[in-house]
């Protein structure tokens, strides 16, 4: 009797294991592509797939966080010096697609950057705090340097902001949107800088419908994909622009721009692209902005 009972239990266990193996994963399929940038800026994509994967989650936001976590883990693994002899590069970005092949982008949660910073800290051991899209951390202030650099900036308090935020913008930045421009700026609250931002303005006679920008900086290629691009037109011209917070993933690009000797950008639209030089004044402006941001107690 006991022997028959044992055999029955074993059969039930085997059937349960088989049914579990055949059960479809819960949630919708999402496709994650981890990429690294190539050095050929003239290629349309400028990307090489380093890893493709399929994940299953119940909604887009959870899928994004899972993809971001896998991306950070891959960065940590490939940054290990033992991989350098095999010329294996860490992925520099990832792309997430839903089951219909539609690409999903950065969710718009209010504390999104803090959540990403926590994931990165847990995995990489990087102790940072992100605030409103910028990478900020307490650092030693330099009042003397701040006062000296402040001469190159305009400080404008937002009188409608209940928190009394002041915006710090380079004097060399365009005063109007229908002017070409590339610069960084930031906000100040209670004498503490935060929300470091990166803005580009593109003006031409024809629509480009900007999708992404590839930068060639001292021979090294970078790619930047704006979260949102605005468009407007008037008086026979058109202008397109983006304005967004600098995240940890943008740090290498911004740092490279600030120290660049020679740089240019390939502005890629829906069908066409336009290659333009980045001026020495634009480079100097970004460098000075980062120096002031740091001297006032911010970090990036």
Backbone as CSV, one residue per row, in Angstrom:
resi,resn,N_x,N_y,N_z,CA_x,CA_y,CA_z,C_x,C_y,C_z
1,UNK,0.824,-1.203,0.000,0.000,0.000,0.000,0.860,1.255,0.000
2,UNK,1.849,1.251,0.898,2.753,2.401,0.991,3.519,2.583,-0.316
3,UNK,3.893,1.439,-0.930,4.650,1.505,-2.169,3.801,2.116,-3.270
4,UNK,2.485,1.732,-3.357,1.595,2.297,-4.364,1.389,3.788,-4.142
5,UNK,1.273,4.191,-2.844,1.085,5.599,-2.517,2.299,6.420,-2.929
6,UNK,3.493,5.848,-2.683,4.732,6.539,-3.049,4.819,6.712,-4.563
7,UNK,4.464,5.653,-5.315,4.500,5.738,-6.776,3.505,6.782,-7.276
8,UNK,2.310,6.832,-6.665,1.292,7.816,-7.062,1.784,9.231,-6.823
9,UNK,2.446,9.447,-5.674,2.969,10.781,-5.348,4.038,11.203,-6.341
10,UNK,4.908,10.234,-6.694,5.975,10.529,-7.645,5.396,10.886,-9.017
11,UNK,4.344,10.165,-9.431,3.705,10.452,-10.705,3.074,11.847,-10.712
12,UNK,2.391,12.192,-9.599,1.788,13.525,-9.494,2.847,14.615,-9.539
13,UNK,3.978,14.386,-8.866,5.068,15.364,-8.860,5.630,15.558,-10.255
14,UNK,5.804,14.438,-10.986,6.335,14.522,-12.346,5.376,15.287,-13.260
15,UNK,4.053,14.989,-13.112,3.072,15.689,-13.926,3.066,17.180,-13.632
16,UNK,3.218,17.541,-12.341,3.256,18.963,-11.962,4.479,19.647,-12.555
17,UNK,5.624,18.953,-12.520,6.845,19.532,-13.076,6.723,19.714,-14.576
18,UNK,6.112,18.741,-15.244,5.943,18.849,-16.688,4.992,19.988,-17.041
19,UNK,3.912,20.114,-16.284,2.955,21.188,-16.572,3.574,22.546,-16.307
20,UNK,4.451,22.622,-15.280,5.121,23.888,-14.978,6.059,24.272,-16.096
21,UNK,6.730,23.268,-16.649,7.671,23.536,-17.736,6.948,24.020,-18.982
22,UNK,5.709,23.553,-19.181,4.973,23.903,-20.383,4.138,25.168,-20.214
23,UNK,4.090,25.702,-18.955,3.304,26.912,-18.710,3.985,28.116,-19.342
24,UNK,3.216,28.939,-20.040,3.774,30.137,-20.655,4.109,31.162,-19.587
25,UNK,5.177,31.925,-19.764,5.513,32.961,-18.790,4.385,33.973,-18.685
26,UNK,4.180,34.488,-17.460,3.133,35.470,-17.255,3.561,36.823,-17.829
27,UNK,2.594,37.569,-18.335,2.891,38.894,-18.850,3.082,38.910,-20.356
28,UNK,3.417,40.085,-20.852,3.618,40.283,-22.283,5.110,40.173,-22.622
29,UNK,5.417,39.753,-23.832,6.834,39.690,-24.219,7.378,41.078,-24.555
30,UNK,8.578,41.339,-24.102,9.302,42.561,-24.441,10.684,42.156,-24.933
31,UNK,11.213,42.939,-25.850,12.493,42.602,-26.451,13.517,43.674,-26.099
32,UNK,14.617,43.230,-25.520,15.663,44.141,-25.052,16.902,43.966,-25.915
33,UNK,17.411,45.061,-26.415,18.651,45.043,-27.188,19.671,45.923,-26.485
34,UNK,20.784,45.341,-26.102,21.877,46.125,-25.534,22.869,46.430,-26.642
35,UNK,23.299,47.666,-26.726,24.146,48.092,-27.837,25.377,48.822,-27.329
36,UNK,26.379,48.837,-28.183,27.539,49.697,-27.963,27.674,50.563,-29.207
37,UNK,28.263,51.724,-29.071,28.375,52.645,-30.197,29.619,52.343,-31.017
38,UNK,29.476,52.406,-32.314,30.630,52.242,-33.184,31.313,53.586,-33.356
39,UNK,32.495,53.581,-33.944,33.231,54.822,-34.143,32.976,55.423,-35.519
40,UNK,32.105,54.786,-36.308,31.797,55.308,-37.637,30.533,56.154,-37.550
41,UNK,30.736,57.464,-37.442,29.616,58.354,-37.242,28.763,58.497,-38.490
42,UNK,29.296,58.122,-39.647,28.566,58.300,-40.895,27.587,57.172,-41.156
43,UNK,27.698,56.092,-40.376,26.715,55.026,-40.524,25.398,55.477,-39.911
44,UNK,24.311,55.012,-40.497,23.004,55.504,-40.070,22.716,55.183,-38.613
45,UNK,22.925,53.939,-38.213,22.612,53.558,-36.847,23.752,53.833,-35.887
46,UNK,24.985,53.573,-36.337,26.121,53.790,-35.466,26.087,52.899,-34.244
47,UNK,25.470,51.729,-34.351,25.324,50.845,-33.204,25.670,49.413,-33.578
48,UNK,26.155,48.672,-32.607,26.401,47.251,-32.785,25.679,46.509,-31.665
49,UNK,24.857,45.548,-32.017,24.134,44.789,-31.009,25.106,43.908,-30.245
50,UNK,25.102,44.040,-28.911,25.959,43.194,-28.100,25.160,42.070,-27.427
51,UNK,23.863,42.296,-27.266,23.045,41.262,-26.647,21.577,41.533,-26.921
52,UNK,20.848,40.487,-27.288,19.404,40.604,-27.461,18.736,39.617,-26.514
53,UNK,17.616,40.007,-25.945,16.983,39.163,-24.936,15.478,39.397,-24.966
54,UNK,14.727,38.420,-24.482,13.281,38.537,-24.360,12.901,38.421,-22.895
55,UNK,12.071,39.368,-22.431,11.586,39.317,-21.056,10.069,39.352,-21.084
56,UNK,9.451,38.888,-20.021,8.000,38.880,-19.922,7.591,39.652,-18.677
57,UNK,6.782,40.693,-18.845,6.307,41.484,-17.726,4.874,41.937,-17.986
58,UNK,4.225,42.400,-16.916,2.803,42.728,-17.011,2.542,44.111,-17.586
59,UNK,3.536,45.021,-17.519,3.321,46.341,-18.106,4.646,46.952,-18.531
60,UNK,4.567,48.080,-19.231,5.747,48.711,-19.826,6.731,49.198,-18.765
61,UNK,6.215,49.774,-17.687,7.093,50.360,-16.666,7.948,49.291,-15.984
62,UNK,7.320,48.186,-15.600,8.069,47.107,-14.953,9.078,46.524,-15.933
63,UNK,8.681,46.404,-17.193,9.608,45.896,-18.217,10.808,46.825,-18.356
64,UNK,10.572,48.139,-18.302,11.679,49.096,-18.427,12.670,48.911,-17.282
65,UNK,12.172,48.818,-16.044,13.064,48.675,-14.897,13.849,47.363,-14.974
66,UNK,13.205,46.311,-15.445,13.906,45.033,-15.578,14.999,45.142,-16.643
67,UNK,14.680,45.796,-17.759,15.666,45.975,-18.824,16.817,46.855,-18.348
68,UNK,16.490,47.910,-17.602,17.524,48.808,-17.073,18.439,48.057,-16.109
69,UNK,17.849,47.220,-15.264,18.647,46.436,-14.314,19.606,45.496,-15.041
70,UNK,19.109,44.807,-16.061,19.958,43.896,-16.838,21.081,44.681,-17.535
71,UNK,20.763,45.894,-17.992,21.751,46.743,-18.653,22.870,47.137,-17.691
72,UNK,22.517,47.547,-16.484,23.522,47.951,-15.495,24.383,46.758,-15.085
73,UNK,23.754,45.602,-14.936,24.519,44.387,-14.604,25.531,44.084,-15.708
74,UNK,25.096,44.205,-16.966,26.004,43.963,-18.097,27.151,44.963,-18.096
75,UNK,26.864,46.227,-17.778,27.919,47.230,-17.707,28.958,46.853,-16.656
76,UNK,28.473,46.384,-15.504,29.395,46.015,-14.433,30.247,44.818,-14.839
77,UNK,29.620,43.820,-15.454,30.357,42.617,-15.854,31.425,42.941,-16.893
78,UNK,31.037,43.684,-17.933,31.960,43.955,-19.026,33.017,44.995,-18.678
79,UNK,32.795,45.758,-17.591,33.803,46.730,-17.181,34.955,46.079,-16.423
80,UNK,34.818,44.781,-16.133,35.889,44.056,-15.456,37.136,44.027,-16.348
81,UNK,38.301,44.417,-15.809,39.526,44.464,-16.619,39.882,43.159,-17.318
82,UNK,39.442,42.024,-16.785,39.822,40.742,-17.390,39.220,40.560,-18.780
83,UNK,38.182,41.366,-19.110,37.575,41.260,-20.430,38.299,42.090,-21.478
84,UNK,39.176,43.001,-21.060,39.815,43.911,-22.011,40.669,43.161,-23.033
85,UNK,41.285,42.056,-22.643,42.134,41.323,-23.579,41.326,40.666,-24.691
86,UNK,40.014,40.506,-24.447,39.145,39.950,-25.476,38.456,41.050,-26.282
87,UNK,38.766,42.304,-25.957,38.177,43.465,-26.635,36.652,43.455,-26.543
88,UNK,36.168,43.081,-25.372,34.732,43.096,-25.136,34.372,44.399,-24.436
89,UNK,33.547,45.202,-25.067,33.166,46.497,-24.514,31.839,46.398,-23.774
90,UNK,31.726,47.167,-22.694,30.461,47.226,-21.980,29.415,47.924,-22.838
91,UNK,28.161,47.486,-22.795,27.112,48.183,-23.555,26.962,49.610,-23.051
92,UNK,26.682,50.526,-23.962,26.558,51.935,-23.599,25.110,52.389,-23.540
93,UNK,24.191,51.563,-24.018,22.776,51.904,-23.956,21.959,50.640,-24.199
94,UNK,20.663,50.763,-24.017,19.786,49.633,-24.343,18.517,50.180,-24.983
95,UNK,17.854,49.318,-25.745,16.599,49.682,-26.397,15.554,48.628,-26.059
96,UNK,14.355,49.079,-25.756,13.282,48.193,-25.317,12.103,48.301,-26.287
97,UNK,11.602,47.147,-26.726,10.494,47.111,-27.682,9.363,46.242,-27.124
98,UNK,8.122,46.632,-27.414,7.010,45.793,-26.992,6.763,44.691,-28.025
99,UNK,5.722,43.897,-27.801,5.481,42.744,-28.673,5.076,43.142,-30.090
100,UNK,4.707,44.418,-30.284,4.362,44.905,-31.617,5.532,45.590,-32.312
101,UNK,6.696,45.553,-31.677,7.877,46.153,-32.272,7.984,47.656,-32.064
102,UNK,7.137,48.223,-31.195,7.177,49.657,-30.906,8.187,49.921,-29.801
103,UNK,9.108,50.859,-30.051,10.153,51.137,-29.062,9.579,51.931,-27.894
104,UNK,9.944,51.517,-26.683,9.497,52.185,-25.461,10.639,53.022,-24.913
105,UNK,10.301,54.166,-24.337,11.323,55.080,-23.864,11.219,55.295,-22.355
106,UNK,12.060,56.161,-21.850,12.176,56.476,-20.435,10.810,56.847,-19.840
107,UNK,10.304,56.086,-18.823,9.029,56.461,-18.192,9.108,57.848,-17.576
108,UNK,7.957,58.470,-17.376,7.927,59.855,-16.910,7.524,59.970,-15.440
109,UNK,7.936,59.002,-14.607,7.661,59.121,-13.184,8.397,60.329,-12.609
110,UNK,7.820,60.925,-11.585,8.444,62.090,-10.961,9.792,61.736,-10.336
111,UNK,9.870,60.547,-9.719,11.111,60.127,-9.045,11.860,59.082,-9.860
112,UNK,11.675,59.120,-11.176,12.270,58.118,-12.056,13.786,58.064,-11.905
113,UNK,14.432,59.227,-11.905,15.890,59.241,-11.850,16.415,58.719,-10.515
114,UNK,15.677,58.964,-9.432,16.076,58.439,-8.129,15.984,56.920,-8.103
115,UNK,14.957,56.383,-8.749,14.808,54.927,-8.812,15.947,54.302,-9.616
116,UNK,16.305,54.935,-10.739,17.426,54.431,-11.526,18.728,54.525,-10.735
117,UNK,18.904,55.630,-10.000,20.120,55.806,-9.210,20.233,54.728,-8.136
118,UNK,19.098,54.352,-7.542,19.111,53.312,-6.516,19.503,51.959,-7.119
119,UNK,18.944,51.649,-8.289,19.301,50.401,-8.961,20.787,50.372,-9.263
120,UNK,21.299,51.486,-9.794,22.727,51.549,-10.131,23.596,51.448,-8.883
121,UNK,23.165,52.086,-7.801,23.931,52.020,-6.555,23.981,50.593,-6.023
122,UNK,22.821,49.914,-6.047,22.763,48.537,-5.538,23.654,47.595,-6.341
123,UNK,23.755,47.846,-7.642,24.519,46.942,-8.508,25.987,47.360,-8.617
124,UNK,26.206,48.645,-8.863,27.564,49.132,-9.116,28.276,49.635,-7.870
125,UNK,27.496,49.911,-6.819,28.100,50.475,-5.618,28.390,51.952,-5.753
126,UNK,27.670,52.652,-6.674,27.858,54.077,-6.885,26.852,54.832,-6.030
127,UNK,27.341,55.633,-5.097,26.479,56.345,-4.178,26.159,57.718,-4.731
128,UNK,25.060,57.819,-5.445,24.659,59.100,-6.027,23.199,59.346,-5.736
129,UNK,22.793,60.577,-5.917,21.389,60.940,-5.794,21.010,61.753,-7.004
130,UNK,19.959,61.351,-7.685,19.518,62.089,-8.861,18.287,62.889,-8.509
131,UNK,18.249,64.105,-8.999,17.151,64.998,-8.678,16.637,65.658,-9.950
132,UNK,15.377,65.360,-10.282,14.743,65.988,-11.449,15.534,65.790,-12.732
133,UNK,16.103,64.611,-12.924,16.781,64.328,-14.182,18.254,64.630,-14.164
134,UNK,18.769,65.228,-13.096,20.190,65.525,-13.062,20.877,64.644,-12.050
135,UNK,22.143,64.436,-12.223,22.923,63.643,-11.296,23.566,64.602,-10.319
136,UNK,23.132,64.584,-9.068,23.648,65.529,-8.090,24.134,64.795,-6.865
137,UNK,25.073,65.360,-6.186,25.594,64.799,-4.949,26.284,65.920,-4.194
138,UNK,26.348,65.759,-2.882,26.995,66.778,-2.081,28.486,66.805,-2.399
139,UNK,29.018,67.962,-2.632,30.435,68.093,-2.909,30.924,69.389,-2.288
140,UNK,32.200,69.551,-2.160,32.766,70.729,-1.517,32.550,71.960,-2.379
141,UNK,32.027,73.016,-1.756,31.759,74.241,-2.486,33.007,75.120,-2.551
142,UNK,33.049,75.914,-3.598,34.164,76.834,-3.804,33.574,78.223,-4.078
143,UNK,33.284,79.012,-3.011,32.632,80.320,-3.180,33.421,81.291,-4.046
144,UNK,34.736,81.253,-3.954,35.568,82.175,-4.730,35.427,81.886,-6.219
145,UNK,35.514,80.609,-6.576,35.374,80.224,-7.974,33.956,80.483,-8.470
146,UNK,32.969,80.225,-7.620,31.578,80.462,-7.997,31.352,81.921,-8.343
147,UNK,31.890,82.815,-7.515,31.715,84.250,-7.756,32.376,84.676,-9.059
148,UNK,33.567,84.126,-9.332,34.290,84.470,-10.551,33.543,83.989,-11.793
149,UNK,33.040,82.751,-11.761,32.357,82.179,-12.921,30.962,82.765,-13.128
150,UNK,30.354,83.271,-12.072,28.992,83.796,-12.157,28.866,84.946,-13.145
151,UNK,29.972,85.609,-13.437,29.939,86.735,-14.380,29.536,86.304,-15.788
152,UNK,29.651,84.996,-16.078,29.348,84.492,-17.418,27.912,83.981,-17.537
153,UNK,27.119,84.212,-16.482,25.777,83.625,-16.454,24.707,84.655,-16.112
154,UNK,23.485,84.302,-16.499,22.304,85.077,-16.137,21.523,84.269,-15.100
155,UNK,21.169,84.900,-13.987,20.401,84.235,-12.939,18.993,84.833,-12.928
156,UNK,18.009,83.999,-13.223,16.641,84.485,-13.312,15.736,83.663,-12.399
157,UNK,15.151,84.341,-11.438,14.268,83.659,-10.497,12.903,83.443,-11.132
158,UNK,12.361,82.244,-10.959,11.031,81.922,-11.456,10.020,82.399,-10.418
159,UNK,9.404,83.545,-10.681,8.512,84.154,-9.700,7.230,83.356,-9.488
160,UNK,6.922,82.437,-10.415,5.714,81.634,-10.268,5.989,80.285,-9.594
161,UNK,7.253,79.987,-9.333,7.595,78.710,-8.710,7.451,78.830,-7.189
162,UNK,6.621,77.974,-6.567,6.406,78.076,-5.106,7.667,77.790,-4.291
163,UNK,8.641,77.102,-4.897,9.871,76.781,-4.175,10.957,77.839,-4.355
164,UNK,10.663,78.867,-5.146,11.639,79.934,-5.319,12.861,79.523,-6.105
165,UNK,12.673,78.750,-7.171,13.783,78.267,-7.984,14.369,79.390,-8.829
166,UNK,15.693,79.409,-8.946,16.390,80.345,-9.822,17.100,79.559,-10.914
167,UNK,16.973,80.005,-12.156,17.622,79.333,-13.272,18.922,80.037,-13.630
168,UNK,19.957,79.250,-13.811,21.286,79.763,-14.160,21.606,79.357,-15.600
169,UNK,21.696,80.345,-16.485,21.882,80.099,-17.921,23.074,80.888,-18.442
170,UNK,23.908,80.302,-19.287,25.056,81.044,-19.847,24.590,82.278,-20.625
171,UNK,25.330,83.359,-20.496,25.000,84.576,-21.243,25.124,84.341,-22.751
172,UNK,25.958,83.379,-23.134,26.163,83.099,-24.555,25.042,82.264,-25.164
173,UNK,24.129,81.730,-24.346,23.032,80.901,-24.863,22.063,81.759,-25.672
174,UNK,21.439,81.205,-26.704,20.474,81.969,-27.512,19.333,82.500,-26.648
175,UNK,18.914,83.714,-26.934,17.802,84.308,-26.186,16.455,83.797,-26.687
176,UNK,16.421,83.308,-27.916,15.170,82.842,-28.508,15.339,81.424,-29.045
177,UNK,14.221,80.718,-29.173,14.254,79.326,-29.621,14.614,79.209,-31.093
178,UNK,14.292,80.218,-31.896,14.573,80.138,-33.337,15.998,80.578,-33.662
179,UNK,16.939,80.098,-32.846,18.370,80.328,-33.055,19.101,79.015,-32.797
180,UNK,20.150,78.745,-33.538,20.929,77.534,-33.292,21.628,77.641,-31.935
181,UNK,21.701,76.517,-31.240,22.345,76.547,-29.935,22.601,75.164,-29.379
182,UNK,23.600,75.073,-28.516,23.930,73.836,-27.800,24.551,74.253,-26.477
183,UNK,23.887,73.976,-25.371,24.411,74.435,-24.087,23.788,73.664,-22.924
184,UNK,24.360,73.852,-21.754,23.828,73.297,-20.510,23.424,74.444,-19.587
185,UNK,22.481,74.193,-18.720,22.093,75.159,-17.699,21.516,74.383,-16.511
186,UNK,21.191,75.067,-15.419,20.699,74.351,-14.241,19.880,75.276,-13.355
187,UNK,19.268,74.683,-12.340,18.471,75.463,-11.396,19.163,75.523,-10.037
188,UNK,18.787,76.510,-9.255,19.336,76.688,-7.909,18.175,76.852,-6.942
189,UNK,18.224,76.093,-5.863,17.222,76.205,-4.815,17.932,76.127,-3.469
190,UNK,17.710,77.127,-2.635,18.365,77.192,-1.323,19.887,77.099,-1.473
191,UNK,20.404,77.812,-2.467,21.850,77.883,-2.735,22.460,76.548,-3.158
192,UNK,21.620,75.597,-3.519,22.114,74.292,-3.949,21.724,74.049,-5.414
193,UNK,22.711,73.827,-6.300,22.380,73.566,-7.707,21.833,72.156,-7.911
194,UNK,20.943,72.024,-8.877,20.395,70.711,-9.227,19.802,70.818,-10.625
195,UNK,19.248,69.704,-11.100,18.551,69.668,-12.386,19.425,70.222,-13.523
196,UNK,20.635,69.694,-13.632,21.513,70.058,-14.747,20.861,69.605,-16.051
197,UNK,20.772,70.525,-17.022,20.027,70.231,-18.233,20.891,70.429,-19.478
198,UNK,20.499,69.727,-20.533,21.219,69.738,-21.806,20.226,70.130,-22.896
199,UNK,20.527,71.221,-23.605,19.573,71.747,-24.588,20.258,71.977,-25.931
200,UNK,19.548,71.588,-27.003,20.009,71.874,-28.353,18.883,72.503,-29.149
201,UNK,19.225,73.512,-29.959,18.258,74.174,-30.838,18.770,74.103,-32.269
202,UNK,17.907,73.636,-33.144,18.281,73.430,-34.548,17.379,74.273,-35.433
203,UNK,17.977,75.096,-36.278,17.227,75.981,-37.161,17.630,75.716,-38.608
204,UNK,16.639,75.604,-39.505,16.932,75.364,-40.919,15.725,75.792,-41.754
205,UNK,15.847,75.610,-43.053,14.751,75.960,-43.959,13.759,74.817,-44.150
206,UNK,14.195,73.590,-43.834,13.356,72.409,-44.043,13.223,71.624,-42.738
207,UNK,12.129,70.898,-42.638,11.896,70.048,-41.465,12.878,68.876,-41.472
208,UNK,13.398,68.558,-40.304,14.252,67.389,-40.153,13.550,66.316,-39.332
209,UNK,12.678,66.732,-38.408,11.991,65.815,-37.488,13.030,64.960,-36.758
210,UNK,13.785,65.619,-35.892,14.939,65.014,-35.217,14.547,63.774,-34.433
211,UNK,15.319,62.719,-34.632,15.130,61.477,-33.885,16.258,61.274,-32.873
212,UNK,17.485,61.541,-33.288,18.634,61.368,-32.396,19.805,62.183,-32.931
213,UNK,20.828,62.326,-32.093,22.016,63.081,-32.463,23.244,62.232,-32.179
214,UNK,24.106,62.115,-33.170,25.385,61.434,-32.985,26.478,62.497,-32.902
215,UNK,27.337,62.355,-31.907,28.422,63.299,-31.700,29.760,62.629,-32.020
216,UNK,30.631,63.343,-32.676,32.004,62.893,-32.904,32.906,63.875,-32.165
217,UNK,33.506,63.419,-31.075,34.259,64.288,-30.184,35.694,63.779,-30.084
218,UNK,36.619,64.529,-30.665,38.033,64.140,-30.654,38.217,62.697,-31.115
219,UNK,37.470,62.317,-32.149,37.617,60.991,-32.749,36.780,59.897,-32.125
220,UNK,36.061,60.199,-31.045,35.220,59.191,-30.389,33.750,59.506,-30.641
221,UNK,32.981,58.484,-30.973,31.565,58.664,-31.306,30.675,58.418,-30.095
222,UNK,29.650,59.233,-29.983,28.633,59.094,-28.939,27.269,59.255,-29.608
223,UNK,26.251,58.710,-28.968,24.899,58.895,-29.493,23.978,59.353,-28.378
224,UNK,23.113,60.288,-28.707,22.165,60.844,-27.735,20.773,60.812,-28.355
225,UNK,19.834,60.210,-27.657,18.451,60.135,-28.154,17.560,60.944,-27.218
226,UNK,17.093,62.094,-27.672,16.232,62.927,-26.819,14.941,62.208,-26.449
227,UNK,14.458,62.479,-25.245,13.191,61.908,-24.834,12.035,62.549,-25.590
228,UNK,12.184,63.850,-25.891,11.119,64.566,-26.591,11.731,65.712,-27.389
229,UNK,11.310,65.861,-28.639,11.773,66.947,-29.497,10.577,67.824,-29.854
230,UNK,10.723,69.124,-29.649,9.674,70.077,-29.983,9.953,70.684,-31.357
231,UNK,8.887,71.137,-32.037,9.035,71.792,-33.344,8.152,73.034,-33.414
232,UNK,8.617,73.996,-34.202,7.831,75.190,-34.459,8.332,75.812,-35.755
233,UNK,7.602,76.785,-36.284,8.030,77.424,-37.514,7.449,78.827,-37.594
234,UNK,7.999,79.630,-38.490,7.523,80.988,-38.671,8.504,81.802,-39.499
235,UNK,7.994,82.792,-40.221,8.821,83.698,-41.018,9.731,82.932,-41.988
236,UNK,9.193,81.876,-42.576,9.923,81.139,-43.591,10.957,80.161,-43.073
237,UNK,11.058,79.978,-41.765,12.035,79.043,-41.211,11.383,78.073,-40.248
238,UNK,12.107,77.024,-39.909,11.621,76.043,-38.930,12.677,75.888,-37.846
239,UNK,12.251,75.473,-36.671,13.215,75.196,-35.609,12.727,74.009,-34.781
240,UNK,13.684,73.184,-34.404,13.425,71.997,-33.590,14.384,72.025,-32.406
241,UNK,13.934,71.536,-31.265,14.798,71.596,-30.090,14.411,70.523,-29.068
242,UNK,15.378,70.185,-28.209,15.105,69.343,-27.044,15.708,70.012,-25.826
243,UNK,15.174,69.684,-24.678,15.620,70.285,-23.417,15.326,69.272,-22.320
244,UNK,16.346,68.594,-21.813,16.092,67.547,-20.829,17.211,67.448,-19.806
245,UNK,16.885,66.814,-18.678,17.849,66.647,-17.601,18.970,65.705,-17.986
246,UNK,20.140,65.964,-17.438,21.305,65.113,-17.679,21.278,63.959,-16.691
247,UNK,21.254,62.735,-17.191,21.260,61.554,-16.338,22.666,60.954,-16.299
248,UNK,22.815,59.929,-15.479,24.117,59.266,-15.369,24.573,58.728,-16.722
249,UNK,23.626,58.261,-17.534,23.981,57.674,-18.820,24.523,58.709,-19.801
250,UNK,24.252,59.998,-19.538,24.722,61.064,-20.431,26.047,61.663,-19.962
251,UNK,26.532,61.222,-18.825,27.691,61.870,-18.214,28.914,61.860,-19.121
252,UNK,29.229,60.722,-19.706,30.425,60.624,-20.553,30.354,61.594,-21.729
253,UNK,29.179,61.721,-22.333,29.003,62.636,-23.456,29.227,64.080,-23.018
254,UNK,28.590,64.485,-21.936,28.701,65.867,-21.470,30.137,66.193,-21.066
255,UNK,30.788,65.261,-20.390,32.180,65.480,-19.986,33.087,65.594,-21.208
256,UNK,32.844,64.733,-22.195,33.657,64.775,-23.413,33.460,66.093,-24.146
257,UNK,32.229,66.578,-24.211,31.955,67.857,-24.863,32.672,69.005,-24.154
258,UNK,32.669,68.956,-22.838,33.273,70.067,-22.085,34.783,70.157,-22.276
259,UNK,35.418,69.047,-22.615,36.875,69.024,-22.789,37.290,68.860,-24.245
260,UNK,36.339,68.981,-25.163,36.618,68.702,-26.569,37.566,69.717,-27.200
261,UNK,38.404,69.204,-28.086,39.246,70.065,-28.921,38.573,70.270,-30.280
262,UNK,38.054,69.182,-30.845,37.320,69.238,-32.109,36.072,68.373,-31.967
263,UNK,34.923,68.931,-32.332,33.683,68.164,-32.196,32.679,68.594,-33.264
264,UNK,31.851,67.647,-33.642,30.751,67.938,-34.556,29.612,66.982,-34.242
265,UNK,28.439,67.300,-34.777,27.278,66.462,-34.496,26.515,66.161,-35.779
266,UNK,26.004,64.953,-35.833,25.179,64.503,-36.939,23.745,64.437,-36.423
267,UNK,22.929,65.382,-36.856,21.551,65.476,-36.393,20.689,64.646,-37.334
268,UNK,20.166,63.540,-36.832,19.475,62.564,-37.671,17.967,62.719,-37.529
269,UNK,17.297,62.916,-38.649,15.850,63.049,-38.662,15.165,61.790,-39.137
270,UNK,13.882,61.896,-39.451,13.109,60.729,-39.864,13.563,60.198,-41.221
271,UNK,14.079,61.096,-42.110,14.539,60.655,-43.425,15.921,61.203,-43.795
272,UNK,16.283,62.329,-43.235,17.535,62.974,-43.619,18.375,63.265,-42.379
273,UNK,19.606,63.717,-42.614,20.455,64.135,-41.504,21.233,65.379,-41.915
274,UNK,21.759,66.067,-40.905,22.526,67.290,-41.132,23.734,67.256,-40.206
275,UNK,24.930,67.379,-40.764,26.157,67.382,-39.965,26.601,68.825,-39.746
276,UNK,26.797,69.191,-38.481,27.187,70.557,-38.148,28.341,70.563,-37.159
277,UNK,29.231,71.550,-37.272,30.324,71.651,-36.307,29.819,72.168,-34.958
278,UNK,30.482,71.778,-33.903,30.217,72.337,-32.580,31.294,73.387,-32.333
279,UNK,30.889,74.613,-32.112,31.838,75.720,-32.049,32.640,75.700,-30.757
280,UNK,33.768,76.376,-30.796,34.613,76.487,-29.605,33.885,77.240,-28.497
281,UNK,33.049,78.211,-28.871,32.271,78.941,-27.869,31.252,78.044,-27.182
282,UNK,30.618,77.135,-27.948,29.663,76.204,-27.356,30.366,75.240,-26.400
283,UNK,31.539,74.772,-26.806,32.311,73.870,-25.939,32.725,74.585,-24.664
284,UNK,33.220,75.813,-24.799,33.650,76.584,-23.636,32.478,76.868,-22.700
285,UNK,31.298,77.120,-23.275,30.115,77.389,-22.466,29.729,76.182,-21.624
286,UNK,29.747,74.990,-22.236,29.409,73.768,-21.493,30.423,73.530,-20.377
287,UNK,31.697,73.741,-20.682,32.745,73.539,-19.672,32.561,74.497,-18.492
288,UNK,32.298,75.772,-18.782,32.126,76.766,-17.732,30.883,76.464,-16.889
289,UNK,29.826,75.989,-17.545,28.599,75.637,-16.816,28.857,74.501,-15.835
290,UNK,29.570,73.476,-16.274,29.876,72.353,-15.389,30.776,72.797,-14.236
291,UNK,31.716,73.695,-14.520,32.615,74.187,-13.467,31.843,74.975,-12.406
292,UNK,30.916,75.826,-12.847,30.110,76.584,-11.892,29.186,75.662,-11.108
293,UNK,28.581,74.726,-11.797,27.688,73.760,-11.156,28.430,73.014,-10.043
294,UNK,29.648,72.614,-10.318,30.458,71.894,-9.339,30.910,72.813,-8.223
295,UNK,31.337,74.030,-8.561,31.823,74.978,-7.553,30.720,75.389,-6.567
296,UNK,29.475,75.350,-7.019,28.357,75.712,-6.152,27.880,74.543,-5.305
297,UNK,28.481,73.359,-5.504,28.145,72.210,-4.663,27.428,71.096,-5.373
298,UNK,27.300,71.193,-6.700,26.663,70.114,-7.447,27.687,69.132,-7.978
299,UNK,27.224,68.028,-8.472,28.092,67.033,-9.102,27.321,66.424,-10.253
300,UNK,28.014,65.828,-11.200,27.357,65.301,-12.391,28.047,64.027,-12.851
